């Protein structure tokens, strides 16, 4: 059961060090995971040469989506591994695995050298990325929650989504810098490999940081009292189906609204509304970068006012601001559209920063890693992998530039409904 509020940190661990080491790995995970999407156009011309330009790009994006299918498998495996052998052991394996998969991607022969085997190997590397990523951010969220004092779990827990957002910005920035320095021709021939190979020093840095942290106090206490669960997933399905469903529903809203409201927004502004692609790129990059530094503030507010109120405000914010932003953007004035986009990022900041601490608080220590990993990775498929496609499909189907906003509104309502059945968790001792 959960005890009433206590403001002392778990003994023997620094929440600052735990959040920094976990966040560094999450940043690298999202850097590696995003690089493929950023370089999709270049990769399509290198690995799918036998197809026309549009078909090649679609094939490349299909490989991108394949990584999402591997995430739940990774979540199940690393949830089991982390609940049986410890959080830090699992987090060390996940980050090394992601880095190796990315580095291998940077070493792959292209279609011109290897023929059809080249895209097959590209898909394999991408599936490996997804598999290892399935246990990274959820494991980091679990670890940080178990290392933080109850009254600051929201603040420290927000380091993970902040780091993820920084990873997305880093991937875009590095790819852009390499392209600028070496030029378009070199980028097409060999320089595209550099961003992938930069994973190696980043992973070494993260391994060093994670080797300096011990396992979470909650997990160490658990080992003193009982054996780890032999089959955490069966316990989750048998005894904790309700919080699992809540994580899936809230995670669906988080991913669907986030991917449409932020990721798909770039496509919407350029393709549908015909704004200058370069201006949109810098606008979205700047807004998301600023949002990363505001996430710990939102997490701290949830420590003071509660997870449920903040998440409800964030989801209702999506309900109002996304359709408003798309409507304002349709006026054709970029300055006004930019101001609307800057305001519309507020729900993204709140939901991303408060969601992860909440997920970890819904499960007991003995199955926490498994519960968060399984629930959130199912949510990434339902709300993340499909959201840009659904938004684009709805726009084409209805002929309305407002169609994606209605999808976001529906997703946000799913999250609000799921939150209604969640017990407030801020300020309380984690369930053991």
N, C-alpha and C positions, 0 to 999 in steps of 0.2 A: 504494500500500500504506500501511498505518498504521504509523507509527513508534512506538517505545517511548515511555514516558511522558516528558513534558517539562512543567514547571510554569510556564513563562513565558507571559504573555498575548500574543496576536498584536500586532505593533507598530502604533502609530498609531491605536488605538481604545480607549476606556474601556468595559469590559464593564458597568460600572454604568450608564453613559449608554445603551448599546445595550439593555440589559435593561429600563431604565425607559421608553425611547421605544417599544420594541416592546410592552411590557406595557400601556402606556397605550392603544395602539391596540386591543389584544386586549380590554381592559376595555370600551372603547366598542363594539366589535363585538358582544360578548355582551350589553351593555346594550340595543343596538338590536334584536338578534335575539330577545331574551327579552321585550321590551316587548309584542310582539304576543300572546304566550302569556298574559302577565299580564293584558292587557286584552281577552282573547278574549270574555268574556261581554258586555262593553260593545259591542265591535265587532260581535258577532253581531246585536245589536238595531238597529244603525245601518246595516249593509250587507246584511243578509239578511232584510229586513222581511217579504217575501212568504211566508216559511216559518213553521211553528210553532216554538216556543222550542227544542225539542230538535234539530230539523232545522237550524235556524239556527246553533246552536252547533257541530253536526257539520260544517256547511259551512265555518264559520270555522276549525275545527281542520284541515279538509282543506287549506285555504289555508296554514295554518301548516306542515303537512307538505310542501307543495309546495316550500318553500324548500330542504328537504334534497335534493330531486331536482336542483336547480340547482347545488348545491355541487360535485359532481364536475366539471361543466362549467367552473365557475370555477377549480377546482383545476388542471385541464388547461391552461386558458388562462394563468393567472398563474404556474403552474409553468414553462411555456414562456417567458413574458415575463421572469420573474425569473432564469431560467438564461441568458437571452440578453442582457438589458438591465440586470440588476443587482437586488439585493434591495431597496434603498431605493426605487428607482423603482416597483417593483411594490407595495411596502407603502404608498407614498403614494397610488397609484391605488385600492387596495382600501379604504383607510379613508375616502377622499373619497366613493367610490361607495356604501359602506354608509351614510354619513351623509346623502347626497343622497336615497337611496331612503327612509330613515326620515323625513326632513323632508317629502318629497313625500307620504308616508303621512299625516302630520299635517295636510296641506293638502287632502286629498281631499274632494270633495263626497260626501255620503252617498246612500243609496238614495232617500231622500225628494226629493232634488234631481235626481239623475241617472238614477235607475232602475237597470236591469240593468248599465249601464256602470260603476256605482260598484263592485260587487264584482269586475268584470273588471279595473278599474284597481288595486284592492287586491291582487289576485293578481299583477298585473304588478310592483307595487312589492315584493311579498314575494319573487318570483322574482329580482328584481334584488338584493335583500338576500342571498339564498342564493348567487347567482353571485359577488358580491364577497367574501362571507364565506368562500367556498371557497379563497381564496388568502391570507386574513389570518393566522389563527393558525399555519398551517403555514409561511407565509413568515416570521412572527415567530420561530418555533422554529428555522428554518434560519439566520436572521440572527444570533440570539443565540448559537447553537452555534458559528458561525464567528467570533464576536467574543470568545469566552470562553477563558481558559486551560484546558488539558485537565483539570487536576485540580479545576476548579470549574465545569465545564459543567453538571453536575447542579444545583448551587445556583442559578446564573443562569438556567438553562433552566426552573426551576420558577416563575420570575416570570410566565411566560405563563399556565399553568393557574391560578395564584393570581389573576392579573388577570381571567381569564375568570370565575372564581367571584365575584370582587368585582363584576363587571359584572352577573351574575345578581342579586346582592343589591341592587345599585344600582337596577336596573330595578324590582324589587319595592318597594323603599323609596320611590322617586320616585312611582310610581303610587299607592301607599298615602297618601303625604303630600298629593299633589294632591287625591285623593278626600276626605281629611279636611278640608283647608283650604276647598275650594270646595263640598263637599257632593255628595250623590248626584245631585240634579237637574241641577246645573251640569256634573257629570262626564258625564252622558248627553247634554247639549246641546252643549257646546263644550270643557270642560276636559280631555277625553280627548286633545285635540290637544297639550297642553302637554308631556307627556313625550316625544313624538315630536319636537317642535320644539326641545327642549333639546339634540338631537343637534347642532345647528348650532354653538353655542359649544364643545361638547365636541370636535367635529371640528376647529375652528379651533385649539384648544389642541394637539391631536395633530399637526396639520400643522406648527405652530410647532416642536414638539419633534422631529419627524422631519426637518425641514429642517436641523436642527443636527447631524445625524449623517451620517457618510460611509459608503460602501459597505463591506462586510465585507472584511477583509484577505485572506481565502481567495479571494474572488471576484476581487479586484484582482490577486492573484498569478496566478490562472488566465488572466486577460486578457493578462498579460505573456508567458505561455508558449504559449498556443494560442488559436484562435478558439472562441467559445462554440458549443455543439452546435446545429446547424440544426434538428434534430428530437429534443429530449430524450426525448420519450415513446417513440419507437421504440428509443432506446438503453436505456431502462428495461426495456421488454418483451423486448428481445433479450439484454441482458447482465446485468440486475439483477432478473430475475423472482423469484428466491428472497427477497431482502430485501423486495421489494414484497409478496409473499404473507405474509411475517412481519408487516409493518406492518398489513396488512388483518386478519390473525387476532388480533394483540394489540390493535389498535384496536377490533375488534369486541367483544372481551372488555371493554375499557376503557369503551366506550360503553354496551353492553348492561347490564353490571353497575352502571355509574354512574347510568344513567337509571332503572333499576328500583330500585336500592338507595337513591337519593336523590330523584330527580324523582317517580317513581311512588309512592314511599313516602307522600307526602302524601295522594294519592288513596286509597291502601290504608288508611291510618289513619282517614280520615274516612268514606269510602263503605262500605268493607268492615267495619271494626271500630267505626264509629260514634263516634269521639272528636270532641270539640268542634273545629270547623274553625278557629276563631280561634286556639285553643291550639296546634294542629298547625302552623298557618302560622308562628307566632312561634318555635316549637321548631325547625322545619326551617331557617328563616331564620337564626336565631342559630347553629345548629350549622354550617351551610355558611359563614357569615361567619368564624367562628373557624377553620375548616379552611383558608381562604385564607391566613391568616397562618402556618400551620404547614407549608405546602407547601415553601417554601425550605429548611426544616429537613430534610424528607424528601429533597429533592433533594441537599442537602449530604451526607446519610448515604449516598446512592448513589455519591457521589464517593469516599467512604471504603471502602465495603463492596462496591460494584459494582452495576450496573443490574440484572443478572439476579437476584441474591439478593433485592434489595429488591422488584422486581416480582413475583417468585415468592411472597414473603411476603404482598404485597398481594392478589394473586389468590387465594391460599389463604385469606386472611382473609375475602374475600367468600364463599368456599365454606363457611366455618364461621359467620361472624357474621350474614350476611343471614337464613338460615333460623332461627338462634337469636333474632334480633331480632323476626322476624315471629311466632315462637312465643310469646316473652315478651309481645309487644304484645297477643296474643290473650287474655291473662289478664284484661284489662279495667281494669287499674290504670294511669292515665296517668303517674304519677310513675315507676313502674317502666319503662314503655314509653319514656319520655323518656330515662332512663339508658341503656337498650339502644340507642336511636337514636344517642346521643352516642358510644357505644363503636363502633357499626357504621360510623361515618364514617371510622375509621382506614384501612381499605383504600382508600376513595375518595381520601384524601389521598395515600397512597403511589403508587397506580397513576396518578393524574392527574399528579403532579409528576415522576415518573420516566419516564413513557411518552414525553413530547415530546422530551426530550434524546436518548433512545435512538433514536427514529425518524430524527432528523437525522444520527445517527452511523452509520447503516446504509448510507448512499449516498455516493458520491464528489462532490466539489464541483461538477463540471460538470453533474450532473443531480440534485443534492440537493433543490432546491426542487420539481422535478417529481415526484420519487419520493415525498417526504413528502406532497405535496398529493394526488396520485392515490390513494395507499394509504390515507391517513387519511380522505379524503372518501368513498371507497367504504365504509370501516368505519362512518362516521357513518350511512349509509343502512341498512346491514345491522344495526347494533347500536343506533343512536340513534333514527332515525325510527320504527322498528317496535317498539322495546322496550316502551313503555307500552301499546301496543295488544295485543301478545302477552301481556303480563302480565295485562291485564284479561280477554282472551279465555280464557286458561288458568283464571283464577279462576271465570269463568262456566261454563266447560266441565266442570270437575271439582267445583265447589261447595266447594273447599277454599281457605281463606285462605293456605295454605302454597304453593300452586301457583307463584306468581311466584318464590319462593325456588329452586325446582328449575330454572327457566330461568336464573337467575343462576349457579347451580352449574355448569350445562352450559356457559355462556358462559365462566366462569372457567377451566374445564378446557381449553377451546379455546386460551385465552391461555397457560396453563401448557405445553401441548403445543408451541405455536409457540415459546415461549421456549427450549425444550430445544435447538433448532437454532441459536440465536443466539450468536454469539461475543461475549464480554465486550468492551465498548467504553469503559468509564470509564477516564480517565487516559491515553488514547492520543491521538495526533495524528489529526485528521480525515483520512480518505482523500482524496487529491487526484486 
